[in-house]
Amino acid sequence: MLGDEVFELLGRAIRDGRLDPGQPLRDVDLAARFGISRTPVREALQRLERIGLVEISANRFTRVTVRTERIIADTRDFIVGFTVEALRLALPSCSDQQLADLVEAFDRMNAVSLQTDRAAHTEASSAFFRTLSIATGNVVLGRFIREAALTLERNLQDGEFIDSSERGLAARRQLRDAMLARNAARADAVLRAYHRQD
């Protein structure tokens, strides 16, 4: 088992709540659990620290971070900004098939948002953002989103973006229309107005 695998296993356990906020993480215990040396475990923990899932204080502790209202709000702001920028890159130049995939992923996310299954909404939202990052054609952005996905999913896992109000439904219809029209400026305006960032 390599560092990448440990990173994914630990990251998913943190995201899913199988490792509690504030829970200590000892590299020697994790290495024994996975039957590997401490080196890949340390590498995984350092990566998890960089994306905000683990907190490390040298010679003192390594533990799972705690979600705070500030972290949730900052993550929400990041997602809005990412979506605006990614749509600006994707809509003018993505292929017709990529646009169709993007709208399909958006529709799936919207359908799930009308239900109460928050885990399903998180999964559908992640699929939309992955599809959007691919549609941009920007390799750096795609790699960044892949690396940060676990953090974004964990921080917004309680359905902070679920909104079945008439205002929310209207905004999603307008955003869908803007995507179909490849109108990045309109998509930007809809998102910022809805999230009151205009």
KAZI-V386919 format. One record per residue. N is the residue number from 1. SS is DSSP state (H for helix, E for strand, C for the rest). PHI is phi in whole degrees, -180 to 180 (999 if undefined). Layout:
N:SS:PHI + N:SS:PHI
This chain:
1:C:999 + 2:C:-102 + 3:H:-57 + 4:H:-61 + 5:H:-68 + 6:H:-63 + 7:H:-56 + 8:H:-66 + 9:H:-63 + 10:H:-68 + 11:H:-61 + 12:H:-67 + 13:H:-65 + 14:H:-69 + 15:H:-58 + 16:C:-84 + 17:C:85 + 18:C:-75 + 19:C:-112 + 20:C:-75 + 21:C:-54 + 22:C:84 + 23:C:-66 + 24:E:-67 + 25:C:-126 + 26:C:-104 + 27:H:-61 + 28:H:-66 + 29:H:-68 + 30:H:-67 + 31:H:-62 + 32:H:-66 + 33:H:-61 + 34:H:-90 + 35:C:69 + 36:C:-134 + 37:C:-74 + 38:H:-75 + 39:H:-60 + 40:H:-65 + 41:H:-67 + 42:H:-62 + 43:H:-61 + 44:H:-64 + 45:H:-64 + 46:H:-65 + 47:H:-65 + 48:H:-66 + 49:H:-66 + 50:H:-62 + 51:C:-99 + 52:C:87 + 53:C:-94 + 54:E:-130 + 55:E:-115 + 56:E:-123 + 57:E:-122 + 58:C:-51 + 59:C:62 + 60:C:-123 + 61:E:-161 + 62:E:-134 + 63:E:-150 + 64:E:-70 + 65:C:-72 + 66:C:-107 + 67:C:-71 + 68:C:-120 + 69:H:-60 + 70:H:-64 + 71:H:-64 + 72:H:-63 + 73:H:-64 + 74:H:-65 + 75:H:-66 + 76:H:-61 + 77:H:-64 + 78:H:-62 + 79:H:-61 + 80:H:-63 + 81:H:-62 + 82:H:-61 + 83:H:-63 + 84:H:-59 + 85:H:-67 + 86:H:-65 + 87:H:-66 + 88:H:-61 + 89:H:-78 + 90:H:-80 + 91:C:-60 + 92:C:-71 + 93:C:-127 + 94:C:-69 + 95:C:-70 + 96:H:-60 + 97:H:-67 + 98:H:-64 + 99:H:-65 + 100:H:-63 + 101:H:-63 + 102:H:-64 + 103:H:-66 + 104:H:-63 + 105:H:-65 + 106:H:-64 + 107:H:-63 + 108:H:-62 + 109:H:-61 + 110:H:-67 + 111:H:-62 + 112:H:-69 + 113:H:-66 + 114:C:-84 + 115:C:-99 + 116:C:-104 + 117:C:-82 + 118:H:-69 + 119:H:-64 + 120:H:-65 + 121:H:-66 + 122:H:-61 + 123:H:-64 + 124:H:-67 + 125:H:-65 + 126:H:-62 + 127:H:-63 + 128:H:-63 + 129:H:-67 + 130:H:-64 + 131:H:-63 + 132:H:-65 + 133:H:-65 + 134:H:-66 + 135:H:-65 + 136:H:-69 + 137:C:73 + 138:C:-93 + 139:H:-63 + 140:H:-63 + 141:H:-62 + 142:H:-61 + 143:H:-65 + 144:H:-62 + 145:H:-65 + 146:H:-60 + 147:H:-69 + 148:H:-89 + 149:H:-55 + 150:H:-62 + 151:H:-68 + 152:H:-61 + 153:H:-66 + 154:H:-66 + 155:H:-70 + 156:C:-116 + 157:C:-74 + 158:C:-94 + 159:C:77 + 160:C:-61 + 161:C:-99 + 162:C:-75 + 163:C:-148 + 164:C:-100 + 165:C:-70 + 166:H:-62 + 167:H:-63 + 168:H:-65 + 169:H:-64 + 170:H:-65 + 171:H:-64 + 172:H:-68 + 173:H:-64 + 174:H:-65 + 175:H:-67 + 176:H:-62 + 177:H:-61 + 178:H:-65 + 179:H:-64 + 180:H:-60 + 181:C:-85 + 182:C:57 + 183:C:-103 + 184:H:-66 + 185:H:-64 + 186:H:-67 + 187:H:-60 + 188:H:-58 + 189:H:-62 + 190:H:-64 + 191:H:-63 + 192:H:-69 + 193:H:-66 + 194:H:-64 + 195:C:-92 + 196:C:55 + 197:C:-115 + 198:C:-84
